[in-house]
């Protein structure tokens, strides 16, 4: 039993998002114009985050161009064509903190740490996605065009 607890704690502490701190950002209108990490996002890494049932969990609610996914969500906007519907700054704000646009949104704030409720102790003060992971997801979503 103790070995299982140690292994679980090691996995939690080794998770890349576990030590991430939320980066400061400025909202302008309905978007965040500047990249959070200062680096360009990688669409391939972003797709992996979006499609992951362990990391982004996006497909629990969203459908999209994921032929390998048998059970995508259907309660949120389809991600297909996201890059044509929203600009990069608009996509960035939606990923960072969608409640800035819709206070009733059930989408989690992937890079906000303040003002959240019902957050597990291991995740308090830590964003779900690092700044670079946000940029990777944004790069992938921006690439989704008809």
N, C-alpha and C positions, 0 to 999 in steps of 0.2 A: 504494500500500500504506500509506504513512504517513498519507494522508488518511483511509483507513478506520479506522486505529487511533485517530486523533484523534476521529473521529465516534463510534466505540464508546466511548471514554473520556468524551466529552461526554454521551452518553446515560446512561452509568452515573452520572456525577456529577450529572446533572439529575434522576435518578429520585427521587421524593419520599421513599422509604424509605432512600435512601442516607445521608442526613445525620441520620436519626432516631436518637435514643438511647432505650434501653429505660427506661421509667418504673418506679419502685419500686411494688410492690404488696404487699398482705398477703393471704395465703390464710387463710380461716376455714372450717374443715371441708372441704367439697368444692367450694368456690367462692371467687371474689374479689368481695366485696360492693361495693366502691367502683369507679366508673369510672376507667380509667387516665388519661384525658385531662382529666377534670373537666367534660367536655362530653357532652351526649346524643349518641348515635350516630344516623346517618341510614340508615334501612333501604334506601333506593334506592341509595345509594353502596355499602352493604354487599353488596347483591345483585350489583352490578357487580364487586366484588372477588372474591366467591365464584365467579362464573361466568367470570371471566377466566382464560384459559389462559396469561397472561403474568404475572399478579400473585399471586392467591391460590392458584391451581392446585388448588382444592378438588375440582373435578369429575374430577380424575384418579383419585380414590379413591371419592368420594361420588356418589350419585345424588340427585335431589331434584326439586322442581317447576320444571324448566327445560325447557319444551317445545322451545326452540330448540336444545338440546344433543342431538346425535345419538349420542354415545358417552360417556355418563357412566360413572364408575367403579362397580365393584360389590364392592370389597374392604373397604369401610368402611360405617358406619351410613348409611342413607338419611336425608337431611336433612329430608325431608317430615315435618312434625309436631314438629320439634325444639323449638319454643317450648312445646309441651305436655308434652314429656318432661323438659325441664330448665329450671330457673330461670335468670334473667339471670346471677346470680353463677356458677352452674355452667357455663353456656355460656362466660362470660368466661374461666374457668380452662381449659376445654377448648381454647379458641383460643390463649390465652397460652402454656400449657405442659401439654399433655395427659399428659405423662409423670409429672406429679405424681400423677395418678390411676392410671396404668398404666405402670410403668417399661418395659414391653415394647412400648409403642405405637410404631408407625412414623410417626405423624402428627408433622410438624415442630412445633417450638416457635416460634410466630409472633411472640412478643415476649420471648423469653428469649435472653440472649447469653452467659451464663456456663456453663461445663461442657459445651460442645458439642464434637463431634469432626468432623473432615473438613469444615471450613468454609473456603471459598475466601478468600484474602487480602482481596479487595475487600469481603467481607461480615463479616469478623471484627469483633466488638464492636458490630454493628448488627443491630437486629431486622429480621425479614422485613417485618412490618407496623408502622407507627407506632401510637402509643397511640390516636389518633383513628380510624385504620383498623380497629383491633381493636374499638373501640366501634361503628363502622358495621357490621361483620360481626355482632357480637352483636345489634345492633338488628334486622338482617335475620333472623337465625336465630330470635330471640324472636318475630318476627312470623309464623313458620311454624307455623300451628295448623290442625287439621282443620276 
